Every structure is written in structure tokens, then in C-alpha cells.
Amino acid sequence: MKRLLNSQVPNKIVLVNVKPVKDKPNVVLATGKTEDYTGDALKAVFEWFKNNIGKEKGDEYHITYEGEEFVLKMVRKEDVE
């Protein structure tokens, strides 16, 4: 099965074949050749955020995940300049 993963060493988002690791749920082992999808992935996320943000000045959109200490947020340029 192929999956997008964050490869921490070159700091790239890659598409790679993965296989589950026995006795470790939610852990996979990357196998085979990786394909760099960093630009495409970030552009897709950027577009997704744009489609979810409100229409008015001052609107923002954010996501977070349970257990994470960070929030990913989009605001309009005019609201930060």
C-alpha cells in the first residue's frame, strides 16, 4: 500500500510503499523508492484551507490533532500585514 509520509531526514513529504510493523499499531515501515510530493502536498493543503476559510475579513480556519501542541492556521494576508 502507498502512503504519503513526512521523511524527517531530508524534510520532504514522500509517497512510498509501506507495510505494517508487527505488534505496533499505527506504525509502518517504508519500503522501496520514495517519490517527493512536498510541493504538490503543500499546494493541495493550501487550496483545501482556502476552500474552508470564511469569506469575511478577519475569518480564519485552523486544525489541530488530539495530543498535539500545535495548531495549523490560515488567515488572509490583509489580516497580518
KOLRO-824149 format. One line per field, with one value per atom (N, C-alpha, C, O, CB): residue in one letter; atom name; y, z, x. Coordinates in steps of 0.001 Angstrom, whole numbers. Atoms other than C-alpha are relative to their C-alpha. Glycine has a CB too. Layout:
BEGIN
rest: A_...
atom: CA_...
yy: Y_...
zz: Z_...
xx: X_...
// end
This chain:
BEGIN
rest: M_M_M_M_M_K_K_K_K_K_R_R_R_R_R_L_L_L_L_L_L_L_L_L_L_N_N_N_N_N_S_S_S_S_S_Q_Q_Q_Q_Q_V_V_V_V_V_P_P_P_P_P_N_N_N_N_N_K_K_K_K_K_I_I_I_I_I_V_V_V_V_V_L_L_L_L_L_V_V_V_V_V_N_N_N_N_N_V_V_V_V_V_K_K_K_K_K_P_P_P_P_P_V_V_V_V_V_K_K_K_K_K_D_D_D_D_D_K_K_K_K_K_P_P_P_P_P_N_N_N_N_N_V_V_V_V_V_V_V_V_V_V_L_L_L_L_L_A_A_A_A_A_T_T_T_T_T_G_G_G_G_G_K_K_K_K_K_T_T_T_T_T_E_E_E_E_E_D_D_D_D_D_Y_Y_Y_Y_Y_T_T_T_T_T_G_G_G_G_G_D_D_D_D_D_A_A_A_A_A_L_L_L_L_L_K_K_K_K_K_A_A_A_A_A_V_V_V_V_V_F_F_F_F_F_E_E_E_E_E_W_W_W_W_W_F_F_F_F_F_K_K_K_K_K_N_N_N_N_N_N_N_N_N_N_I_I_I_I_I_G_G_G_G_G_K_K_K_K_K_E_E_E_E_E_K_K_K_K_K_G_G_G_G_G_D_D_D_D_D_E_E_E_E_E_Y_Y_Y_Y_Y_H_H_H_H_H_I_I_I_I_I_T_T_T_T_T_Y_Y_Y_Y_Y_E_E_E_E_E_G_G_G_G_G_E_E_E_E_E_E_E_E_E_E_F_F_F_F_F_V_V_V_V_V_L_L_L_L_L_K_K_K_K_K_M_M_M_M_M_V_V_V_V_V_R_R_R_R_R_K_K_K_K_K_E_E_E_E_E_D_D_D_D_D_V_V_V_V_V_E_E_E_E_E
atom: N_CA_C_O_CB_N_CA_C_O_CB_N_CA_C_O_CB_N_CA_C_O_CB_N_CA_C_O_CB_N_CA_C_O_CB_N_CA_C_O_CB_N_CA_C_O_CB_N_CA_C_O_CB_N_CA_C_O_CB_N_CA_C_O_CB_N_CA_C_O_CB_N_CA_C_O_CB_N_CA_C_O_CB_N_CA_C_O_CB_N_CA_C_O_CB_N_CA_C_O_CB_N_CA_C_O_CB_N_CA_C_O_CB_N_CA_C_O_CB_N_CA_C_O_CB_N_CA_C_O_CB_N_CA_C_O_CB_N_CA_C_O_CB_N_CA_C_O_CB_N_CA_C_O_CB_N_CA_C_O_CB_N_CA_C_O_CB_N_CA_C_O_CB_N_CA_C_O_CB_N_CA_C_O_CB_N_CA_C_O_CB_N_CA_C_O_CB_N_CA_C_O_CB_N_CA_C_O_CB_N_CA_C_O_CB_N_CA_C_O_CB_N_CA_C_O_CB_N_CA_C_O_CB_N_CA_C_O_CB_N_CA_C_O_CB_N_CA_C_O_CB_N_CA_C_O_CB_N_CA_C_O_CB_N_CA_C_O_CB_N_CA_C_O_CB_N_CA_C_O_CB_N_CA_C_O_CB_N_CA_C_O_CB_N_CA_C_O_CB_N_CA_C_O_CB_N_CA_C_O_CB_N_CA_C_O_CB_N_CA_C_O_CB_N_CA_C_O_CB_N_CA_C_O_CB_N_CA_C_O_CB_N_CA_C_O_CB_N_CA_C_O_CB_N_CA_C_O_CB_N_CA_C_O_CB_N_CA_C_O_CB_N_CA_C_O_CB_N_CA_C_O_CB_N_CA_C_O_CB_N_CA_C_O_CB_N_CA_C_O_CB_N_CA_C_O_CB_N_CA_C_O_CB_N_CA_C_O_CB_N_CA_C_O_CB_N_CA_C_O_CB_N_CA_C_O_CB_N_CA_C_O_CB_N_CA_C_O_CB_N_CA_C_O_CB_N_CA_C_O_CB_N_CA_C_O_CB_N_CA_C_O_CB_N_CA_C_O_CB_N_CA_C_O_CB
yy: -1161_0_1234_1267_-8_-1251_3507_1013_1038_574_-1029_6387_1221_1114_-546_-1208_9976_19_-163_1294_-68_10285_1212_1707_-1297_-1037_13003_-694_-1387_974_545_11958_1057_2090_-413_-1031_13807_347_1490_-438_-278_13485_1035_2045_-1294_-1085_15405_1017_1969_-577_-886_17118_139_1248_1373_41_16081_-825_-1715_-581_833_14724_-949_-522_862_994_11489_-994_-1274_-743_1099_8871_-1257_-1327_220_1195_5426_-1204_-1055_193_1229_1821_-208_35_-1232_261_902_-1368_-1912_1083_1232_-2240_171_802_-1266_-127_-2502_-696_-1689_-582_619_-3277_-853_-371_1085_925_-6330_526_1096_-1385_-343_-5655_1499_1887_-736_-1455_-1852_659_1030_574_-625_-428_1430_2140_1_-1345_2744_271_1421_1030_-171_2146_-764_-1920_-497_644_1414_123_1006_618_-7_650_371_-287_-1382_-404_2477_-972_-1323_1450_922_155_511_1106_-1429_-373_811_1459_2173_-286_-1345_4022_1036_802_55_-1092_7301_1003_1214_693_-1059_9972_1277_1278_-379_-1272_13605_658_992_940_-649_15096_1252_1718_-974_-1131_18030_1164_1646_460_-1139_20784_-263_577_347_349_19003_-110_351_-1320_176_18110_1344_1588_-894_-1305_21631_851_1555_737_-756_23175_-511_285_-105_570_20778_422_761_-1537_-414_21599_1488_1897_-306_-1434_25330_247_1048_701_-136_25027_-484_123_-791_538_22926_1029_1253_-1317_-1047_25634_1155_1644_509_-1107_28333_-318_571_314_399_26368_-63_-70_-1347_118_26141_1305_1409_-1045_-1261_29693_814_696_805_-839_32163_1061_1226_660_-1004_34931_1404_2268_40_-1347_37921_278_-634_200_-410_39895_-419_-269_1548_437_38523_-1471_-2036_822_1432_34994_-785_-357_-471_895_32196_-1432_-1687_274_1420_28423_-690_-398_-622_704_26115_-1451_-1810_698_1401_22449_-340_265_-954_534_20606_-1469_-1918_793_1416_16998_-264_326_-876_345_15498_-454_-1257_-1100_367_15199_859_730_-1426_-890_17826_1345_1806_198_-1309_21093_1138_2300_93_-1004_22917_105_-829_-322_-262_24451_479_1298_1062_-470_24891_939_547_-1190_-1018_28110_780_1064_949_-865_30101_1277_1247_-708_-1313_33817_713_356_837_-785_36330_913_1359_836_-900_38413_1335_1864_226_-1334_41617_31_1096_439_50_40427_-79_40_-1190_84_40066_1085_1226_-1347_-1057_42967_1270_2261_270
zz: 0_0_0_693_1223_35_-823_952_1163_-1430_-936_1639_-93_-416_1444_-147_1983_1417_2385_-299_-1305_4819_45_-994_292_-184_6238_259_1262_1172_-179_5764_710_121_-1368_-836_8568_-386_-209_1423_301_7366_-1119_-912_-390_983_4084_147_-630_-1412_-237_5461_-1244_-1708_454_1199_2482_275_1125_-1200_-14_2048_-1171_-2320_-97_1035_138_-130_827_307_264_-1476_-63_-827_-1333_-98_-635_354_979_1056_-424_-253_1478_1942_-844_-1418_3382_355_-340_833_-547_5373_1507_2118_-378_-1455_8937_756_294_429_-885_11747_1000_1659_733_-913_13769_1426_1878_-52_-1416_17303_288_1448_792_-207_16770_-852_-2000_-361_771_15721_-404_343_806_544_13619_-348_-588_985_407_12832_-1296_-1424_1109_1286_9279_-333_169_-1121_475_7620_-1474_-2266_231_1396_4374_-744_-276_-129_814_1649_-1426_-1915_46_1408_-1846_-209_713_-698_430_-3739_482_437_-1529_-407_-2389_-1141_-1911_1280_977_-4603_767_1637_-991_-689_-3467_-457_-1632_-252_274_-3277_851_1036_253_-917_-988_-599_11_389_635_-3391_-261_42_-1300_302_-4519_1268_1306_-779_-1254_-959_650_1087_972_-623_383_-805_-224_138_834_-2576_214_298_-1499_-226_-2046_1363_1468_-97_-1336_1687_1_608_1059_98_916_-645_-141_-809_687_-1529_893_909_-1328_-889_991_1067_1361_653_-994_3638_-614_-11_573_658_1169_-196_-79_-1348_205_473_1305_1277_-691_-1292_4198_795_1758_822_-734_5339_-348_-1450_-321_243_5681_-1055_-1518_1287_1070_3189_510_-280_-759_-549_5537_491_878_1138_-572_6575_1471_2182_-154_-1380_9864_202_1252_855_-121_9185_-67_-710_-1113_45_9723_32_327_1179_-97_9551_631_288_-1408_-644_11746_270_372_1305_-383_12511_1052_1113_-1238_-975_15355_196_-186_1364_-271_16399_1479_2122_-840_-1419_19825_339_-373_362_-445_21693_-597_-210_-331_609_19547_721_1198_-1517_-638_20978_-1010_-636_811_1054_17633_-660_-627_-1041_793_15578_-1360_-1446_693_1348_11804_-388_-396_-1023_206_10882_-1279_-1621_1197_1167_7725_277_779_-1275_-57_7721_-1305_-2015_1241_1210_4899_209_1324_-380_-47_4071_632_1467_-1414_-486_4786_1514_2128_-670_-1451_8355_770_1995_361_-685_9119_-435_152_-238_484_7195_772_504_-1481
xx: 850_0_904_1921_-972_-762_1284_-610_-1822_47_447_1088_908_2091_-24_-807_2222_557_-181_-838_-654_4732_917_1354_796_-1006_6941_1326_1494_-376_-1339_10537_821_1139_653_-606_12315_1435_1857_-30_-1404_15900_135_806_726_-95_15523_-1136_-1211_-7_1139_12357_-862_-1128_480_835_10227_-1244_-1238_782_1205_6718_145_262_-1337_-275_7131_-1151_-1873_1303_918_4916_851_1814_-829_-832_6241_-873_-1923_1122_667_5136_287_1401_474_-170_4583_-552_-1411_-683_575_3965_-97_765_861_176_2649_1123_1684_-1352_-992_5078_-770_-1692_900_682_4010_14_1007_652_137_2799_118_253_1039_-55_2924_-1084_-842_1421_1067_-426_375_1050_-1306_-241_-243_1459_1829_-465_-1394_3446_197_-207_996_-264_4545_1471_2168_-862_-1372_7848_-28_-702_698_-89_8637_901_1984_528_-788_9858_54_-906_-590_-108_11129_371_765_-1291_-377_11732_-1016_-2223_126_879_10341_-130_808_536_238_8804_-323_-1193_-1161_194_8983_-1301_-1453_1195_1282_5474_-178_-1303_-1154_85_6306_-779_-1733_1390_667_5248_-1472_-2318_688_1399_2066_-831_-1972_-68_743_1057_-295_-1419_785_204_1558_-990_-1816_1340_944_-294_-1424_-2359_388_1330_-3222_-553_-1732_51_441_-3388_-339_-1328_1090_262_-3177_-1363_-2151_1113_1291_-6113_-1141_-2212_7_1025_-8061_-351_-1525_475_231_-7608_-786_-1741_1337_700_-8698_-1475_-2318_648_1395_-11887_-786_-2017_-56_675_-12674_-53_-813_683_-24_-11912_-1245_-1782_1290_1171_-14780_268_1396_-444_-81_-15467_327_708_-1303_-132_-15150_1419_2150_-989_-1279_-12077_21_-973_225_-115_-10819_-323_-18_-892_280_-12040_1307_2266_-979_-1151_-9555_-499_-1666_978_330_-9503_1195_2341_-350_-1102_-7472_-372_-1545_394_176_-6987_1043_2113_119_-945_-5333_-343_-1424_-52_214_-4995_195_1063_952_-91_-5525_1414_2015_-1019_-1341_-2266_1101_2263_261_-997_-516_2_-1035_-286_-92_735_-48_113_1272_8_459_-1365_-2165_1054_1200_-2355_480_1395_-955_-291_-2202_-1126_-2293_143_1021_-3996_266_1413_-58_-96_-4726_-773_-1897_-535_641_-5515_308_1249_490_-252_-5760_1210_1476_-1248_-1160_-2665_-373_361_566_398_-4575_-173_-103_-1301_200_-5174_1317_1313_-870_-1287_-1438_964_2037_621_-909_81_-188_490_-215
// end
